[in-house]
Amino acid sequence: MIIAKVIGTVVSTRKDSSLTGSKFMIVESMKDMAGGRFVAVDPIGAGAGELVLVATGGAARVKNPGAPVDAVIVGIIDDPGKITTVG
């Protein structure tokens, strides 16, 4: 998983039918995490400026196995001040 900040939205009126009703967010991974900026499907309702947990790759398709998705927001971080790293 990647910790990222929601920095924008993407509007797509024409998309794969398995993504109908999906919301797309532009996220930017935190420093020292892989990813950079990318688009993630948002089934939980994250907002601009929030820190989120993003699942990528095969884990992004667990709830919708046939969808052409490689990133999905799976959580909103409640208290960014409590993020700690070791080392």
Biopython code that builds the backbone (N, CA, C, O; Angstrom):
import numpy as np
from Bio.PDB.StructureBuilder import StructureBuilder

atoms = [
    (1, "MET", "N", (0.832, -1.176, 0.000)),
    (1, "MET", "CA", (0.000, 0.000, 0.000)),
    (1, "MET", "C", (0.877, 1.239, 0.000)),
    (1, "MET", "O", (2.039, 1.214, 0.404)),
    (2, "ILE", "N", (0.285, 2.305, -0.461)),
    (2, "ILE", "CA", (0.972, 3.590, -0.566)),
    (2, "ILE", "C", (0.176, 4.629, 0.217)),
    (2, "ILE", "O", (-1.054, 4.619, 0.184)),
    (3, "ILE", "N", (0.865, 5.521, 0.918)),
    (3, "ILE", "CA", (0.212, 6.670, 1.525)),
    (3, "ILE", "C", (0.330, 7.812, 0.528)),
    (3, "ILE", "O", (1.419, 8.105, 0.034)),
    (4, "ALA", "N", (-0.796, 8.456, 0.234)),
    (4, "ALA", "CA", (-0.801, 9.522, -0.766)),
    (4, "ALA", "C", (-1.757, 10.629, -0.352)),
    (4, "ALA", "O", (-2.620, 10.433, 0.503)),
    (5, "LYS", "N", (-1.593, 11.787, -0.964)),
    (5, "LYS", "CA", (-2.473, 12.927, -0.729)),
    (5, "LYS", "C", (-3.345, 13.132, -1.960)),
    (5, "LYS", "O", (-2.855, 13.102, -3.089)),
    (6, "VAL", "N", (-4.636, 13.340, -1.736)),
    (6, "VAL", "CA", (-5.553, 13.611, -2.846)),
    (6, "VAL", "C", (-5.310, 15.049, -3.294)),
    (6, "VAL", "O", (-5.430, 15.981, -2.498)),
    (7, "ILE", "N", (-4.966, 15.228, -4.578)),
    (7, "ILE", "CA", (-4.662, 16.562, -5.079)),
    (7, "ILE", "C", (-5.614, 17.031, -6.179)),
    (7, "ILE", "O", (-5.498, 18.162, -6.652)),
    (8, "GLY", "N", (-6.542, 16.185, -6.588)),
    (8, "GLY", "CA", (-7.483, 16.602, -7.625)),
    (8, "GLY", "C", (-8.427, 15.495, -8.025)),
    (8, "GLY", "O", (-8.387, 14.389, -7.485)),
    (9, "THR", "N", (-9.275, 15.811, -8.980)),
    (9, "THR", "CA", (-10.252, 14.842, -9.489)),
    (9, "THR", "C", (-10.132, 14.716, -10.996)),
    (9, "THR", "O", (-9.572, 15.587, -11.662)),
    (10, "VAL", "N", (-10.663, 13.625, -11.526)),
    (10, "VAL", "CA", (-10.721, 13.401, -12.966)),
    (10, "VAL", "C", (-12.169, 13.104, -13.317)),
    (10, "VAL", "O", (-12.805, 12.264, -12.682)),
    (11, "VAL", "N", (-12.687, 13.788, -14.320)),
    (11, "VAL", "CA", (-14.049, 13.528, -14.782)),
    (11, "VAL", "C", (-13.956, 12.740, -16.082)),
    (11, "VAL", "O", (-13.270, 13.150, -17.018)),
    (12, "SER", "N", (-14.644, 11.617, -16.133)),
    (12, "SER", "CA", (-14.644, 10.771, -17.324)),
    (12, "SER", "C", (-16.073, 10.306, -17.586)),
    (12, "SER", "O", (-16.587, 9.433, -16.887)),
    (13, "THR", "N", (-16.703, 10.886, -18.586)),
    (13, "THR", "CA", (-18.080, 10.505, -18.878)),
    (13, "THR", "C", (-18.159, 9.222, -19.697)),
    (13, "THR", "O", (-19.189, 8.548, -19.681)),
    (14, "ARG", "N", (-17.103, 8.878, -20.403)),
    (14, "ARG", "CA", (-17.067, 7.637, -21.178)),
    (14, "ARG", "C", (-15.948, 6.774, -20.622)),
    (14, "ARG", "O", (-14.782, 7.167, -20.629)),
    (15, "LYS", "N", (-16.314, 5.595, -20.143)),
    (15, "LYS", "CA", (-15.323, 4.698, -19.544)),
    (15, "LYS", "C", (-15.795, 3.252, -19.662)),
    (15, "LYS", "O", (-16.928, 2.996, -20.069)),
    (16, "ASP", "N", (-14.943, 2.328, -19.314)),
    (16, "ASP", "CA", (-15.285, 0.917, -19.298)),
    (16, "ASP", "C", (-16.544, 0.733, -18.455)),
    (16, "ASP", "O", (-16.682, 1.360, -17.404)),
    (17, "SER", "N", (-17.445, -0.106, -18.898)),
    (17, "SER", "CA", (-18.731, -0.281, -18.207)),
    (17, "SER", "C", (-18.571, -0.755, -16.756)),
    (17, "SER", "O", (-19.432, -0.477, -15.922)),
    (18, "SER", "N", (-17.490, -1.461, -16.452)),
    (18, "SER", "CA", (-17.283, -1.916, -15.075)),
    (18, "SER", "C", (-16.930, -0.760, -14.137)),
    (18, "SER", "O", (-16.918, -0.933, -12.918)),
    (19, "LEU", "N", (-16.646, 0.404, -14.693)),
    (19, "LEU", "CA", (-16.290, 1.573, -13.883)),
    (19, "LEU", "C", (-17.404, 2.614, -13.809)),
    (19, "LEU", "O", (-17.210, 3.702, -13.269)),
    (20, "THR", "N", (-18.571, 2.274, -14.355)),
    (20, "THR", "CA", (-19.696, 3.203, -14.298)),
    (20, "THR", "C", (-20.012, 3.551, -12.845)),
    (20, "THR", "O", (-20.135, 2.665, -11.999)),
    (21, "GLY", "N", (-20.141, 4.830, -12.566)),
    (21, "GLY", "CA", (-20.430, 5.289, -11.217)),
    (21, "GLY", "C", (-19.200, 5.479, -10.351)),
    (21, "GLY", "O", (-19.309, 5.949, -9.219)),
    (22, "SER", "N", (-18.038, 5.124, -10.862)),
    (22, "SER", "CA", (-16.798, 5.275, -10.087)),
    (22, "SER", "C", (-16.309, 6.712, -10.103)),
    (22, "SER", "O", (-16.466, 7.431, -11.090)),
    (23, "LYS", "N", (-15.713, 7.114, -8.987)),
    (23, "LYS", "CA", (-15.114, 8.442, -8.847)),
    (23, "LYS", "C", (-13.602, 8.267, -8.970)),
    (23, "LYS", "O", (-13.032, 7.340, -8.395)),
    (24, "PHE", "N", (-12.959, 9.152, -9.714)),
    (24, "PHE", "CA", (-11.517, 9.074, -9.926)),
    (24, "PHE", "C", (-10.830, 10.272, -9.282)),
    (24, "PHE", "O", (-11.260, 11.412, -9.453)),
    (25, "MET", "N", (-9.761, 10.002, -8.541)),
    (25, "MET", "CA", (-9.012, 11.049, -7.861)),
    (25, "MET", "C", (-7.552, 11.024, -8.305)),
    (25, "MET", "O", (-6.985, 9.962, -8.561)),
    (26, "ILE", "N", (-6.959, 12.205, -8.391)),
    (26, "ILE", "CA", (-5.524, 12.302, -8.638)),
    (26, "ILE", "C", (-4.859, 12.319, -7.272)),
    (26, "ILE", "O", (-5.193, 13.141, -6.419)),
    (27, "VAL", "N", (-3.916, 11.409, -7.072)),
    (27, "VAL", "CA", (-3.208, 11.337, -5.798)),
    (27, "VAL", "C", (-1.708, 11.463, -6.038)),
    (27, "VAL", "O", (-1.199, 11.139, -7.111)),
    (28, "GLU", "N", (-1.021, 11.941, -5.009)),
    (28, "GLU", "CA", (0.432, 12.061, -5.069)),
    (28, "GLU", "C", (1.014, 11.334, -3.872)),
    (28, "GLU", "O", (0.695, 11.650, -2.725)),
    (29, "SER", "N", (1.870, 10.357, -4.144)),
    (29, "SER", "CA", (2.431, 9.560, -3.050)),
    (29, "SER", "C", (3.352, 10.412, -2.188)),
    (29, "SER", "O", (3.962, 11.372, -2.659)),
    (30, "MET", "N", (3.438, 10.036, -0.905)),
    (30, "MET", "CA", (4.319, 10.743, 0.015)),
    (30, "MET", "C", (5.771, 10.542, -0.394)),
    (30, "MET", "O", (6.125, 9.579, -1.074)),
    (31, "LYS", "N", (6.586, 11.474, 0.038)),
    (31, "LYS", "CA", (8.026, 11.384, -0.203)),
    (31, "LYS", "C", (8.530, 10.027, 0.288)),
    (31, "LYS", "O", (8.061, 9.524, 1.309)),
    (32, "ASP", "N", (9.448, 9.455, -0.408)),
    (32, "ASP", "CA", (10.060, 8.159, -0.086)),
    (32, "ASP", "C", (9.153, 6.969, -0.366)),
    (32, "ASP", "O", (9.500, 5.842, -0.011)),
    (33, "MET", "N", (7.996, 7.188, -0.996)),
    (33, "MET", "CA", (7.126, 6.075, -1.399)),
    (33, "MET", "C", (7.055, 6.077, -2.921)),
    (33, "MET", "O", (7.037, 7.135, -3.548)),
    (34, "ALA", "N", (7.013, 4.896, -3.503)),
    (34, "ALA", "CA", (6.923, 4.791, -4.957)),
    (34, "ALA", "C", (5.591, 5.348, -5.444)),
    (34, "ALA", "O", (4.619, 5.387, -4.691)),
    (35, "GLY", "N", (5.547, 5.770, -6.676)),
    (35, "GLY", "CA", (4.276, 6.142, -7.260)),
    (35, "GLY", "C", (4.243, 7.485, -7.944)),
    (35, "GLY", "O", (3.798, 7.571, -9.088)),
    (36, "GLY", "N", (4.699, 8.542, -7.290)),
    (36, "GLY", "CA", (4.576, 9.871, -7.877)),
    (36, "GLY", "C", (3.113, 10.281, -7.907)),
    (36, "GLY", "O", (2.396, 10.084, -6.925)),
    (37, "ARG", "N", (2.660, 10.848, -9.017)),
    (37, "ARG", "CA", (1.245, 11.207, -9.183)),
    (37, "ARG", "C", (0.555, 10.176, -10.065)),
    (37, "ARG", "O", (1.110, 9.742, -11.074)),
    (38, "PHE", "N", (-0.655, 9.784, -9.682)),
    (38, "PHE", "CA", (-1.407, 8.825, -10.484)),
    (38, "PHE", "C", (-2.892, 8.940, -10.152)),
    (38, "PHE", "O", (-3.276, 9.628, -9.206)),
    (39, "VAL", "N", (-3.708, 8.269, -10.929)),
    (39, "VAL", "CA", (-5.162, 8.279, -10.736)),
    (39, "VAL", "C", (-5.563, 7.019, -9.987)),
    (39, "VAL", "O", (-5.094, 5.923, -10.291)),
    (40, "ALA", "N", (-6.447, 7.192, -8.994)),
    (40, "ALA", "CA", (-6.950, 6.054, -8.222)),
    (40, "ALA", "C", (-8.474, 6.114, -8.165)),
    (40, "ALA", "O", (-9.051, 7.196, -8.050)),
    (41, "VAL", "N", (-9.117, 4.969, -8.245)),
    (41, "VAL", "CA", (-10.563, 4.889, -8.066)),
    (41, "VAL", "C", (-10.854, 5.127, -6.586)),
    (41, "VAL", "O", (-10.141, 4.629, -5.715)),
    (42, "ASP", "N", (-11.913, 5.898, -6.310)),
    (42, "ASP", "CA", (-12.244, 6.245, -4.922)),
    (42, "ASP", "C", (-13.653, 5.792, -4.557)),
    (42, "ASP", "O", (-14.614, 6.529, -4.778)),
    (43, "PRO", "N", (-13.786, 4.586, -3.999)),
    (43, "PRO", "CA", (-15.110, 4.100, -3.610)),
    (43, "PRO", "C", (-15.550, 4.567, -2.213)),
    (43, "PRO", "O", (-16.677, 4.289, -1.801)),
    (44, "ILE", "N", (-14.669, 5.279, -1.476)),
    (44, "ILE", "CA", (-15.005, 5.622, -0.094)),
    (44, "ILE", "C", (-15.291, 7.099, 0.149)),
    (44, "ILE", "O", (-15.725, 7.462, 1.242)),
    (45, "GLY", "N", (-15.059, 7.961, -0.840)),
    (45, "GLY", "CA", (-15.418, 9.370, -0.690)),
    (45, "GLY", "C", (-14.352, 10.267, -0.096)),
    (45, "GLY", "O", (-14.669, 11.149, 0.702)),
    (46, "ALA", "N", (-13.105, 10.066, -0.462)),
    (46, "ALA", "CA", (-12.031, 10.944, 0.006)),
    (46, "ALA", "C", (-12.170, 12.318, -0.644)),
    (46, "ALA", "O", (-12.724, 12.456, -1.734)),
    (47, "GLY", "N", (-11.659, 13.318, 0.049)),
    (47, "GLY", "CA", (-11.735, 14.677, -0.470)),
    (47, "GLY", "C", (-10.362, 15.250, -0.745)),
    (47, "GLY", "O", (-9.350, 14.708, -0.301)),
    (48, "ALA", "N", (-10.332, 16.351, -1.483)),
    (48, "ALA", "CA", (-9.077, 17.031, -1.813)),
    (48, "ALA", "C", (-8.334, 17.388, -0.529)),
    (48, "ALA", "O", (-8.931, 17.878, 0.430)),
    (49, "GLY", "N", (-7.040, 17.140, -0.521)),
    (49, "GLY", "CA", (-6.200, 17.467, 0.609)),
    (49, "GLY", "C", (-6.070, 16.371, 1.649)),
    (49, "GLY", "O", (-5.217, 16.462, 2.532)),
    (50, "GLU", "N", (-6.894, 15.337, 1.567)),
    (50, "GLU", "CA", (-6.830, 14.260, 2.565)),
    (50, "GLU", "C", (-5.704, 13.284, 2.250)),
    (50, "GLU", "O", (-5.372, 13.042, 1.089)),
    (51, "LEU", "N", (-5.126, 12.731, 3.310)),
    (51, "LEU", "CA", (-4.158, 11.653, 3.156)),
    (51, "LEU", "C", (-4.919, 10.338, 3.135)),
    (51, "LEU", "O", (-5.811, 10.107, 3.950)),
    (52, "VAL", "N", (-4.551, 9.474, 2.185)),
    (52, "VAL", "CA", (-5.282, 8.225, 1.980)),
    (52, "VAL", "C", (-4.327, 7.046, 1.851)),
    (52, "VAL", "O", (-3.141, 7.217, 1.569)),
    (53, "LEU", "N", (-4.863, 5.850, 2.062)),
    (53, "LEU", "CA", (-4.150, 4.601, 1.791)),
    (53, "LEU", "C", (-4.608, 4.109, 0.427)),
    (53, "LEU", "O", (-5.807, 4.032, 0.155)),
    (54, "VAL", "N", (-3.654, 3.778, -0.425)),
    (54, "VAL", "CA", (-3.965, 3.346, -1.783)),
    (54, "VAL", "C", (-3.410, 1.946, -2.017)),
    (54, "VAL", "O", (-2.217, 1.704, -1.830)),
    (55, "ALA", "N", (-4.275, 1.032, -2.423)),
    (55, "ALA", "CA", (-3.841, -0.312, -2.827)),
    (55, "ALA", "C", (-3.574, -0.273, -4.329)),
    (55, "ALA", "O", (-4.313, 0.357, -5.085)),
    (56, "THR", "N", (-2.515, -0.952, -4.749)),
    (56, "THR", "CA", (-2.158, -0.952, -6.167)),
    (56, "THR", "C", (-2.008, -2.377, -6.688)),
    (56, "THR", "O", (-1.964, -3.337, -5.919)),
    (57, "GLY", "N", (-1.933, -2.490, -7.993)),
    (57, "GLY", "CA", (-1.750, -3.784, -8.631)),
    (57, "GLY", "C", (-2.950, -4.690, -8.452)),
    (57, "GLY", "O", (-4.090, -4.224, -8.470)),
    (58, "GLY", "N", (-2.711, -5.959, -8.284)),
    (58, "GLY", "CA", (-3.787, -6.943, -8.133)),
    (58, "GLY", "C", (-4.685, -6.662, -6.939)),
    (58, "GLY", "O", (-5.880, -6.956, -6.985)),
    (59, "ALA", "N", (-4.131, -6.101, -5.875)),
    (59, "ALA", "CA", (-4.927, -5.783, -4.687)),
    (59, "ALA", "C", (-5.993, -4.732, -4.989)),
    (59, "ALA", "O", (-7.004, -4.657, -4.290)),
    (60, "ALA", "N", (-5.778, -3.929, -6.013)),
    (60, "ALA", "CA", (-6.750, -2.894, -6.378)),
    (60, "ALA", "C", (-8.003, -3.485, -7.026)),
    (60, "ALA", "O", (-9.031, -2.814, -7.118)),
    (61, "ARG", "N", (-7.919, -4.722, -7.470)),
    (61, "ARG", "CA", (-9.052, -5.351, -8.168)),
    (61, "ARG", "C", (-9.814, -6.358, -7.318)),
    (61, "ARG", "O", (-10.673, -7.068, -7.842)),
    (62, "VAL", "N", (-9.531, -6.441, -6.039)),
    (62, "VAL", "CA", (-10.157, -7.453, -5.182)),
    (62, "VAL", "C", (-11.677, -7.345, -5.197)),
    (62, "VAL", "O", (-12.354, -8.365, -5.327)),
    (63, "LYS", "N", (-12.231, -6.159, -5.070)),
    (63, "LYS", "CA", (-13.690, -6.003, -5.029)),
    (63, "LYS", "C", (-14.328, -6.036, -6.407)),
    (63, "LYS", "O", (-15.534, -6.258, -6.516)),
    (64, "ASN", "N", (-13.552, -5.820, -7.457)),
    (64, "ASN", "CA", (-14.082, -5.797, -8.813)),
    (64, "ASN", "C", (-13.054, -6.448, -9.740)),
    (64, "ASN", "O", (-12.353, -5.750, -10.472)),
    (65, "PRO", "N", (-12.958, -7.787, -9.714)),
    (65, "PRO", "CA", (-11.899, -8.506, -10.423)),
    (65, "PRO", "C", (-11.785, -8.228, -11.916)),
    (65, "PRO", "O", (-10.687, -8.315, -12.466)),
    (66, "GLY", "N", (-12.869, -7.902, -12.579)),
    (66, "GLY", "CA", (-12.802, -7.675, -14.019)),
    (66, "GLY", "C", (-12.505, -6.247, -14.422)),
    (66, "GLY", "O", (-12.357, -5.958, -15.609)),
    (67, "ALA", "N", (-12.416, -5.350, -13.459)),
    (67, "ALA", "CA", (-12.228, -3.925, -13.778)),
    (67, "ALA", "C", (-10.777, -3.628, -14.165)),
    (67, "ALA", "O", (-9.845, -4.195, -13.594)),
    (68, "PRO", "N", (-10.599, -2.737, -15.139)),
    (68, "PRO", "CA", (-9.250, -2.339, -15.540)),
    (68, "PRO", "C", (-8.694, -1.265, -14.598)),
    (68, "PRO", "O", (-8.539, -0.106, -14.981)),
    (69, "VAL", "N", (-8.398, -1.675, -13.360)),
    (69, "VAL", "CA", (-7.972, -0.748, -12.318)),
    (69, "VAL", "C", (-6.630, -1.196, -11.766)),
    (69, "VAL", "O", (-6.412, -2.389, -11.552)),
    (70, "ASP", "N", (-5.723, -0.242, -11.533)),
    (70, "ASP", "CA", (-4.466, -0.617, -10.894)),
    (70, "ASP", "C", (-4.174, 0.191, -9.634)),
    (70, "ASP", "O", (-3.102, 0.052, -9.044)),
    (71, "ALA", "N", (-5.136, 1.050, -9.209)),
    (71, "ALA", "CA", (-5.001, 1.783, -7.945)),
    (71, "ALA", "C", (-6.384, 2.118, -7.410)),
    (71, "ALA", "O", (-7.250, 2.584, -8.152)),
    (72, "VAL", "N", (-6.589, 1.877, -6.107)),
    (72, "VAL", "CA", (-7.875, 2.184, -5.478)),
    (72, "VAL", "C", (-7.629, 2.709, -4.061)),
    (72, "VAL", "O", (-6.801, 2.180, -3.320)),
    (73, "ILE", "N", (-8.366, 3.755, -3.708)),
    (73, "ILE", "CA", (-8.272, 4.297, -2.360)),
    (73, "ILE", "C", (-9.046, 3.361, -1.435)),
    (73, "ILE", "O", (-10.226, 3.087, -1.655)),
    (74, "VAL", "N", (-8.361, 2.872, -0.391)),
    (74, "VAL", "CA", (-8.985, 1.912, 0.516)),
    (74, "VAL", "C", (-9.179, 2.459, 1.925)),
    (74, "VAL", "O", (-9.800, 1.800, 2.760)),
    (75, "GLY", "N", (-8.661, 3.649, 2.202)),
    (75, "GLY", "CA", (-8.823, 4.226, 3.526)),
    (75, "GLY", "C", (-8.411, 5.683, 3.566)),
    (75, "GLY", "O", (-7.581, 6.129, 2.774)),
    (76, "ILE", "N", (-9.003, 6.426, 4.504)),
    (76, "ILE", "CA", (-8.626, 7.813, 4.765)),
    (76, "ILE", "C", (-7.883, 7.827, 6.093)),
    (76, "ILE", "O", (-8.369, 7.276, 7.081)),
    (77, "ILE", "N", (-6.727, 8.442, 6.124)),
    (77, "ILE", "CA", (-5.921, 8.488, 7.346)),
    (77, "ILE", "C", (-6.520, 9.525, 8.290)),
    (77, "ILE", "O", (-6.622, 10.703, 7.949)),
    (78, "ASP", "N", (-6.917, 9.073, 9.482)),
    (78, "ASP", "CA", (-7.594, 9.925, 10.453)),
    (78, "ASP", "C", (-6.687, 10.988, 11.056)),
    (78, "ASP", "O", (-7.093, 12.144, 11.181)),
    (79, "ASP", "N", (-5.474, 10.621, 11.431)),
    (79, "ASP", "CA", (-4.581, 11.557, 12.124)),
    (79, "ASP", "C", (-3.199, 11.487, 11.492)),
    (79, "ASP", "O", (-2.363, 10.690, 11.918)),
    (80, "PRO", "N", (-2.948, 12.323, 10.468)),
    (80, "PRO", "CA", (-1.648, 12.290, 9.797)),
    (80, "PRO", "C", (-0.466, 12.524, 10.737)),
    (80, "PRO", "O", (0.653, 12.114, 10.432)),
    (81, "GLY", "N", (-0.701, 13.175, 11.873)),
    (81, "GLY", "CA", (0.361, 13.424, 12.838)),
    (81, "GLY", "C", (0.869, 12.169, 13.516)),
    (81, "GLY", "O", (1.935, 12.184, 14.130)),
    (82, "LYS", "N", (0.119, 11.081, 13.413)),
    (82, "LYS", "CA", (0.516, 9.829, 14.056)),
    (82, "LYS", "C", (1.209, 8.859, 13.105)),
    (82, "LYS", "O", (1.454, 7.710, 13.471)),
    (83, "ILE", "N", (1.530, 9.306, 11.886)),
    (83, "ILE", "CA", (2.277, 8.462, 10.965)),
    (83, "ILE", "C", (3.722, 8.449, 11.424)),
    (83, "ILE", "O", (4.339, 9.501, 11.592)),
    (84, "THR", "N", (4.258, 7.257, 11.626)),
    (84, "THR", "CA", (5.649, 7.140, 12.072)),
    (84, "THR", "C", (6.405, 6.195, 11.162)),
    (84, "THR", "O", (5.831, 5.284, 10.564)),
    (85, "THR", "N", (7.691, 6.427, 11.071)),
    (85, "THR", "CA", (8.554, 5.540, 10.305)),
    (85, "THR", "C", (9.690, 5.069, 11.205)),
    (85, "THR", "O", (10.037, 5.727, 12.186)),
    (86, "VAL", "N", (10.251, 3.938, 10.859)),
    (86, "VAL", "CA", (11.363, 3.376, 11.622)),
    (86, "VAL", "C", (12.610, 3.470, 10.764)),
    (86, "VAL", "O", (12.570, 3.147, 9.577)),
    (87, "GLY", "N", (13.699, 3.900, 11.338)),
    (87, "GLY", "CA", (14.964, 3.917, 10.613)),
    (87, "GLY", "C", (15.339, 5.225, 10.206)),
    (87, "GLY", "O", (16.386, 5.401, 9.582)),
]
sb = StructureBuilder()
sb.init_structure("model")
sb.init_model(0)
sb.init_chain("A")
sb.init_seg("    ")
for serial, (resi, resn, name, xyz) in enumerate(atoms, 1):
    if name == "N":
        sb.init_residue(resn, " ", resi, " ")
    sb.init_atom(name, np.array(xyz, "f"), 0.0, 1.0, " ", f" {name:<3s}", serial, name[0])
structure = sb.get_structure()
